[in-house]
């Protein structure tokens, strides 16, 4: 039993010599069938001859295994070959459709039948019972492996050795069974027993006992409780049920087929087989977490363990998800050392055994559309586990799921105005599923290049951990595709309140697609098809959803976004603006250089690029400063090979250089952030000396002041009114040392920065007008 397996066929496949057959039989029917099969198919002595065997329900982890008989038999000749044997019960035609029937849920999984059901199956069709063996090993070899892997108490070492043999038997039988059922059913077995007998776990528990001044017995009792809470217990029936639920959620309002590059499957399969693998998905809606598991199941990749919040472990759903590979994590356990220890070693177990894991990289759904700052909690525990157990070459693969429309966006827009998020429950979940029935277009899944962690950082190495998170974030952004929805929202918000004709909209989207091709930026399949019907179908969906307004009563068709829908449209725009960040910064910096006519244009330009980077560092993931500047230069080179000359000469040459960046999008990228930061700075600037305001109060006031500013048209869109935007505005002010108790100096500095932000707003309005002038010139 060395980690490989062979399916036994008829004939004397096993070597001669003493053998101990370990029968994985859940009932008498299975035991009798296996014994008959051993006599006949394996020619073990023939009918009536004795066979050395022991029968235990190994695959039933809930069974109370009586090990006395096995302990006695393991005292035999060390050269005795231990041969695990099992029945695999097949479901007719299941491999073709993988359709779970209601009777399977009501009467139990036919792959694990009880005695009466097993007897009935055998009477109707014996071919449904497939007998197989796992790779055998001698008792001596197993004892040697046991000594290398397990720490045992001398008082119960025989019992622990017997338990170890059963775990090994289960492992090789599972490997052999996957040859029949597929790799999607690769699941860990006897995890809790494996952890309890692991030398590093025992050593850690002993050290913790000393540190806390508690007995090891009490700590093991506490650990057992957490193991029951944490450890997923996946089984084929619930894996199939979860897969059906995934398909149901994805196909309610979306087209059945998820769009992804099928060439990625080979790379994923190889990575999961050879390396510890983490699939970290960007989180925009409740259902994007099911796309990695759905793709894995549909394409026979190994089961992916999903980390989920304990808030989803409610009646019904939690029961199913835990048995389908979900690991529910408490929101806070910083002061619970036993829980942390169990979690760390459980994660280490999954890494060592090559069970891929997935969770939301940002820790929460993005309420703005763009990638949120990563949460380090789970990543830190995985890296600490890898470090403590010398697990190398952990591969982190970013998974980006994009949608034509997202059901949650309206909820996000409401939350950003201050509404409290509704708590999850079973009734909430049912209501959420019903809300998915509206047509919402397609789902796209993209995989980033793996971020390979050769050696995990030390537990106290915060910089090392943040570098890993930053690399994953950058790769996730790189893997995010442009979609038709996001490009339309970017374009229409850029010209708002003016609408765009169908011809103008088509032209600018074509420009963006060509622009993306030149920069090797991904874009979705709907932007590459030649058939206008496919694009028109999505446009109709966007119009029917209310996101877009289409007016076709005049001489030409025009499209727009209603002002009250700007927060929703802003969400889709934000999902792709990182691709346009360099272009937007260059545009706004050029406009700044054009304004400062009495200064050296190149100096003004580069100072402004650095200032914009600093002001909006809480909104975007920037590369290091040197790389950042090189990226800007590369973008300038693509747009105008003579940019250096024009920038140095200044004057009218700056206008010529600016025109090479048409259509301008700086205003479309930065306007919501500039306007929201302006609201925050205005509140801070009106404080009197000696007064102070904290972030929470400032945000609450900004929600009110922002609404007033919109009604007075001091800000152009309700998309600039939001809790997260105002929170980041306060962080920006804090980074400029403009928060805290007010003094005459800080008030003056706040007002000075406020004036600069208002000037930036005017600059973006100029950018918008130049785009409209260009459109009028071209299309008139």
N, C-alpha and C positions, 0 to 999 in steps of 0.2 A: 504494500500500500504506500507507494512512493509519489503519489500525486498524478500518476497516469492511470488509465483505465482501459479495460478491454471488455467488449460485450461477448459473452459466451455463446457459442453456437453448438450444434450437435457435434459429438466426437470427443475423444480424450484430450482436451486442450490443456489440462493442468499437468504439471510434472508429477512423476511418481514420488512416493514418499508419504509420511504421515501428514494428515490435513485436519484442520478444524474449520468446519463450515459455520460461519456466523450468519444466521438467517434473520434478515430484517423483515419480520412478519408481525402484522398488527393483530392477527386473529388466527383461529385454528384452520380456516379455509386456506389462507395464504401459506401457513406452515406446511400443511399436507401437500399442497400443489408444488411447493418448492422442493420438498423431500422426494416426491414422485419424479420431478424433473431431474434432480441430482442422480437418482438411480438410473434413469433412462438416458437422458441427453448427454450427461457427462460420464456415463459408464462407470460410475463409482461403485464397483462391486456387483452391480446387477441387482435385480429384484430380490428382496429378502436378505441381502447382505447388510452388514452394519455400516453406518456412516457416523463419524464423529462430528456432532453438531450441537449447536446451542441456538435457541430462538429467542430474540428480544425485539420489541417494537422500536427499533433505533430511530426511524424517521418520525416517530411521534414524540416530539419534545415535551409534550405534556404528561407522558406516561411515567409512572414511577418504576424505574428499571431496577429489577432485582439482580444484583451482580454476583451472588454467591456461586452460581453454577459456572459462570464465565471465569471467575477468580480461580476456581478449582482447575478448570481445563487449561488455564494459562500457566499452570505449574508443570505441564507435560514437557516432553522433549523440546528443547529450544529450537530444534530444526523443524518443528511442526509448522506447516504452512497455514497461515490464517487466511481464509478465503471468504470475503463478504458476498452475500447473495441477496437479491431483492426481486420482487415483481414490480414491473411498471405497467400500470393499467392505462390502456389507450382509450381515447374517445373517438368514435368513428368520424372520419372526415374533419376532425377538429383542426388539423394543420392547415387546411385550405382557407377556412373562413375565420377561425378562432372565435366563433360566436358562442358566448355564454348563454345558456338557456335558463329560463326561470326555474326549471326543476332542479338545476344544479345548485341554485341558491337555496331553494326550499328544502331539498332532500340531501344536500351535501355533495361535495366534489366526487364525481365518479372515478377520479384518479386515486382516491383514498377510500374505497368502499368498506362498509362494515361487513360482518360475516354473511348476513342474509343477502345483501346486495352482491357481494363477491360470488356467492354460490349461484345466484341468478344469472350473473354475467357469464360465468363459466358454462352454465347449461345452454345458453343461447349462442355464445361465440367465444371459444377458447382463445382465438387469435388476439383478443383484446388483452390477454395476460401475457406479457413479454418478460421472460426471466433473463436476468443478466447477473454477471459477477463483476466485482471491482478488482483492481490489480492486487494480487495477494502479496503477503510478506511473511517472513518467519517470525516466530515469537522472539527470537534473539535480536533480530533487526528492530523490531518494535520496542524492545526494552532499551536498546541503545538510543533510539530516537527519543524515547520517553525521558531518559536521563539527560539528554541534551536540551530538551525543550521545557521540561516541567520541574518545578520544585515540589517535592512531596513530603508530607510529614511521615516520619518512620512508623507511626502508629497505624496509619491507614494507607501506606504506599501501595499495597496490593489492590485495594479498591480504586485508588486513583489511577493505577496502571490499567485496570479493566476499563475505567471510564475513558482513558486516553485511547485505548484500542477501539472502543465503540465510536469515538469521534473520528478516528482515522478511517474506520469502516464506512461511516456516513459520508466522509469526504470523497473517497474513491468511488462509492456507489453513486453519489451525486454527479461526479464527473462522467461516469459511464452513462448515467441516465440523460445527461445533457446531449449526448450523442443522438438520442432519440427525440427529445423534446425541444432542444434548442438552448442557446446561451442566455436567452431572456429569463430563464428560470434559475440562473446561477445565484444561489442565496447562501448566506452564512448559516452554519449550524452550530449549536451548543456554544454560543458566544459567551454566555455568562460563565459556564464551566471553564472555557478556555481562558477567560480573564482571571478567574480565581486561582488557577494553577500556574499562571504566568509568573516567572521569577521576578520580572521587573515590577509587576503589579504588587506582588507580595512584599517586595522590598520597600516599595513606596508606602504601602499600608503600615508596615512596621515603623518606618520613619515618621509617618503622620501620627501614629499612636504615641510616639515619644514626644513629638512637638505639641500635641494637644493634651497630653496627660490622660488619655482615655485608653481603655482596654481594646486590644485588637478584635476581640469577640464582638464588642458593641459596634466597632467601626465596620466590621464585615456585615453585621445585620443591617446597618444603615446603607452600606454599599449595595446590598442585595435589593433593597427597596428602590434605590435609584436605577439599578440595572433593569428592574422590571419596568420602570417608567421610561427609560431612555432607549433600551435596545429594541430595534424593530424585529418583528418576527414574520418575515414574508413567507407566503405560501403560494403555490400556483393559482389556486382559485381566486385569491384576493389580488394577485398580480394581474390576472385576466380581468377582474372586475374593475380595478383601477384603470387599466388600459381602456376599457369600455367607457368609463367615466371621462377619461381624458379626451377620447374621440368625440364623446357626446358634447362636451363643453366646447371643443374646437370647431365642431361642425354645426352648432346651433345657428349662429348667424354668419359664420364664415364658410367659404367654399371648402369642400371636403379635403382636397389635397393641400397639404402644407408645402409651400414652395421653398426648396433648398437645393444646394448643389450636391447631387448624388455621389459625385466624386469624393466628397468629404467622408463618406462612410468607411472607405478603406483606411483612411488615415486615422479615424476615430477608433476603429476596431483594433488596429495595430497598437495605437497608443494605450488603449485600455488593457490590452493583453500584456504589454511589456512594462508598463510604468504605473505607479500610483497616480490616479487621475482625478482632478477636480473640474467640474463644469460649472462655472460661475455665470449665472444669467443676469442680465440687466432686467430690472423689475419695473414694468409700467402698468401692469394690470394683474388681477388675481390669477388669470389663466396662463400668463406667459411662463409660469413655473412648470406647467405640464408639458411644454413643447420638448424639452430634453428627454423626459421619460417616455413621451409618446413616440418620438423618433427612434429611441432605443428599442422599444417594444416592437414597433412595426417592422424594424429592420434587424431583429434578432441580435441586438447588442446586449451586453450584460446588464442586469438590473442596476439601475442607478438609485442609490439611497438619497432621499430628499430630506434636507433639514428644514423644519417648519417651526413656526412659533407655537408655543403651548396654547395660544388663544384659539387655534384651529382644532385642538384636541377636545372637541365637544361630542356629546352623545351621537352615536351613529357614524359620523364621518371619521372621527378619530379612530374608532375601532377598525374600520376598513383600511384607512391610510396606514396605520401602524403595521398591519399585516400585508401591506403592499410595498413596504420599504421606507416609510416615512419615519424620521427621527424627530420627535417633538422636544424642543429646547425651551427651558425656562427663560424668561426675559432677563432676569437678574439672578445671578448665583455667585456674585463676587465674594460673599462672606460665607460660602458653603464649601469648605475644602474637600469634603468627601465627594460631593457631586462633581466638582471640577476634576478630581482625580479619576473618577469613573468615566466621565466624558472623554478625558484626554486618552485614556487607555483604550476605550472603545473606538475612538477615531483612529488610533494607532493600529488596532486590529484590522480595521477596514482597509487602511492603507497597505499594510503588509500583505493582506490577502487579495489585493488588486480589485477591491470593490469600489467602483467610481462613486463619487458623492457630488451633490449639487446643492446650491443655495443661492439666495438673492445677494449679489455682490454688494448692493447698496443697503441691504438690510431692511428696506422699506420700499414701497412703490414710489416712483418718482412723480411728484405732484406738478412738476414743471415741464416734463418731457425730456429734458436733457439729463445726462448722467449725473447722479447725485454723488456726493463724497462717500467713499467706501466706509463701511463699518468694519472695524478690525477684529471684533470679538471672535467669531468662528474661525476666521483666517488665522488669528493668533493661536487658537487652540490646536488647529491642524498643524501649523508650523512648529509649535512647541512639541506636539506629539512626534512629528517627524524628527525633530532635533534630539529628543530624549531617546528615541529608539533607532537612531542612525539610519533613517529612511531617506534615501537620496533620489534625485531626479524626479521629484514630484512635478507632474505636468498640469498646469492650470490653463484650461481652455475657456476663453470668454464665449458665451452664447448670447446672441442678440436676436430677440424676437421682435419683428416689426408688424404693424397692423395697418390696414387701410383706415379703419376706424376702431376706436377703443371705447367700450361701454363706460369705463370708469371716469372718462375725462370730464363729463358734466359734474360728477361728484367732486372731483378735484377742484374744479373752478369754484364750486360752492364752498368747499373747505377753506380755500384761500381767502374767502371773504370773512371767515371767522366761524363758520358753522362747525359743530362738533361732529366728528366721525362716528357713524353708527357702529355699535358693538357687533362682533360676529356671533352667530348662533345658527342652529339648524334651520329655523324659519328664515333667517337672513340669507342663508346659503341657497335655499330653495328659491327664494325671491330673486336672488342674483342670477341663478340659472335661467329663470324665466325671462329675465331682462336681456339675455343674450340672443333671443330669437329674432331680433331685428336684423335685416341684411346689413353686413358690415364689411363685405369685400373679402380680401385674401389675408392669409398669415404667411409671413416670410421668416425663415430662420437662417442666420448666418453664424459661422464659427470663425473666431479669430485664430491667429497663429498661437500655438502654446507658449506660455511663459514658463520656462523650465527652471525649477529651483534645484540646482545641483546639490547644495547643502543648505538646509534650513537655518535661519538666523538663530542666535541665542535668544532665550526667553526675554531678556531685558534689552534686546536690541530693537528699540522702537524705530530707528532710522532704517534698519534693514527691512523691517516689516512694511514700513510706509513706502519704501522703494518697490517692493513686490506689488503692493496695492496700486501704486501709480502705474507700473508697467501693465498691469491687468486693465486698468481704466483706459490707458492710451490705446491698448489693443482692442478693447471693446468699442471705443469710439471709432477706430479705424475700420472695424467690421460692420459698423452701422451703415445700412444702405440708404441712398436717397430713394424715396418713394413718390409716386405721383401725388398722393395726399399732402405730404410734407412740402413738396416743391410748389404746389398750388397755394398752400397757406403762406409760405414764404413770399411768394410773388404778390399775392393779393393784399397781404398785410403791408407789404412794402409800398403799395400805391394808395392804400386806404387814406381817406374815404372815397377816393375815385375808384370806380370799377375798372375792369379790363375787358376788352373785347375778346372773343374766342380766338381771333387771329393773333392778338398781342400775347395772350396767355400761352398759346401754342408756340409762339416764337421764343418766348423767354424760357420755357421749359426745354425746348430743343437746345437753346444756348447752354443751359445748366448741364444737360446731359453731355454735350460735347466738351464742356469745361471739365466735367468729372472724368470723362474718358482720358483726357490729356493728363490728369493728375492721378490716375489709377484709383479713383474713388469708386466704391461699389454703388451700384444702383439696382433697383428691383426689376424683375422680369417684365413688369407692365410698362417699363420705360424703354424696353428694347423691341417690343413687338411691332410689326408693321401694320397689323390690322387695327384700324381706328375703332372697330366695334368693341374690342377689349377695353380700350381706354374709355370709350363712351359709356360702357357699362358701369365702370367705377365712378365716373362723373355723375351719372344718374343716381348712384347710391349716395354720394356725398350730398347731392341736392335733396334727395328724399329724406335724408337724415336731418336736414335743416342746417348743416354746417355751411353749405354754399347757397347762394342765391343765384338763380339763372333767370335772366329776363330776355325773352325772345319775341316780344311784341313789336319791337321797333325794326329798323332797317337791318340791324345785325344783332347777333346774340352777345350778351355781356354777362360777366360773372363778378360776384362781389361777396363779401362776408359782412353780414349784419353786425353793427357795433356790439350788440349784446353777446354775439358769438365770438368776439375777439379773444377772450380768455381761452376758449376751447381751441380755436385755430392756432393760437400762440403755442399751445402744447405740442401740436404736430410740427410746427415750425422749429421749436426748440430742440426737437429730437435730432435735427441735422445741422444746426447752425455751427457746430464745432468744425465742420468741414469748410465753412466759409470764413472762419475767424481771421486767418491771415489776410485774406482779401479785404475784409471789413476794416481791419486795423489800418491797413495801408491807405484805403480810401479816406478814412476820417483824418489820418495824419497828413495826407496831401491837402485836404481842405483846410486844416489848421495852418499848414505852411503857406497856403495861398492867402490866408487872412493876415499873417504876420509879415507884411511886405517890407518892413524896415529891418528884418533880421535875415540871417543866412538860412536859406530854405532847407538845406540838408540837415543843419543842426536842429532846427525846429521839428523837422519830420522825425528824426530818430529819437529826439527827446519825447515826442508825443507817443511814439510806439511803445516806449518803455513806460510812460505814464499810464497809458490805457491798460497795459499788461498788469500793472500794479493795482490800479483801481478795481479791476474786475477779476482779481485772482481768486475770489471766493465763488466765481461762477463757472470757470473753465479750468481744464487741466492743461497747463502750459509746460513745454519742455524747458530744460535749463536755458539760461539767458543767451549763451553763445549759440546754442542750437536754434533757439527762438529767432534770433536775428538772421541766422543763415537761412531759415525757412522763409522769412520775409524777402530776403534777397532772391531766393529761388522763384518766389511768386512774381516778383518784379521782373526777373529775367524772362519768365514765360509771357508776360503781358507786353513788355516793351524792352527789347535788347538795349535801347539807348537811354534807359532810365537814369543811369548815373549822370550822364551829361545834362539831361533835362533837370534833374534834381539840383545839380550844382549851379546851373544857370538861373533857375528860379523864374519869376515873372510869368509871362505867357506860356513858357514851356511847361509849367506846372499844370496849367489847364490842359495842354496837349497830353501830358502824362495821365491826368485824371480821366480823360476821355478814353484812354486805352483800357480802363477798368469798367467801362459801361457794359451792361447795366449795373449801376451802383447798388450795393446792398448793405452798406454800413448801417444805415438807418433801420433796415429790417432786422438786422442782427442785434443791435445794441439798444434800440429805443426803449423797450420795457425796463431794462435794467437802469438806464440813465434816468428815466422818469421816476421810477420807484425810489432810487437813491436820492433824487432831488427832494421828494416828499420827506424822507428821513432827515436830510440835512436842514430842511426848512424848520422842522420841529426843534432840532438841536440848536439852530441859530437863534431861535426866539426865546431860549432860556435866559434868565437873568443871572448875574453873577451870584455864585453860591448855590445855585440850583443844580440838580442832577436828575437824570432819568435812566432807569434800567432798560434792558432790551425788551422785556415783556411789555412794560408800560408804553415804551416807544412804539412797538408794533401795534398795540391796541389803538393808540392815538393815530398812527399812520393809516390804519384802515378807514378811520373816519375822515381824516384830512385828505386822503387819497380820493375818496368818493367826492368830496367837495371840490377838489382840484379838477376832477374829471368834469363835473357839472359846469365849472367855470371855464372849461377847455384849456386849463393850464397844463394838463396832460391829455394826450390824444386818444388814449384807449384804456378800457377797463382791464386789459391784459397787463397793465402796469400796476394793478392793485392786487397784492397778494402777500400772505404772511411770510412765505419763504423769501420773496424778493425783499421785503422790508427787513427781515432778520439779517440777510446778507448785506443790506445797506448799512445796518447798524455795525456789523462786523467790519465793514470797510472803514467806517468812521473811527472805530476803535483802533484799527491798524494804523490810522493816521494820528492817533493820540488825541482825538476830538471828542471822546466821551468822558464820563466821570464828572466831577464837580466843575461847574462853569467858572471861568475867570475871564477877565477882559481880553486876555491873549487868545484863549481857546474860542471865545465867541467870535473874535475877529477872524481867526483861522477858519472857523466853520462857515462864516459868511463869504470868505474868499473862495473856499472850495465850492460853495453853493453857486457862486457866480460862474465858476468854471464849468460846472455841470449844466447850468442854463445855457451857457455859450455852446456847449457840446450839443445840447438839444437843438439849438438854432442851426448848428452846422449840419445835423442830421436832417432837419427840415429842408435845408438847401440841397442835400443829397437827394432827397425824395423828389424835389421839384426838377432837378436836373434829369432824373430818370423820366419823369413825365414829359419834359420838353423833348427828350430824345424820342420817346414813343410817338408824340404828336408829329415830329419831323419825319419819322420813318413811315408811319402808317397813313399820314395825310397824303 
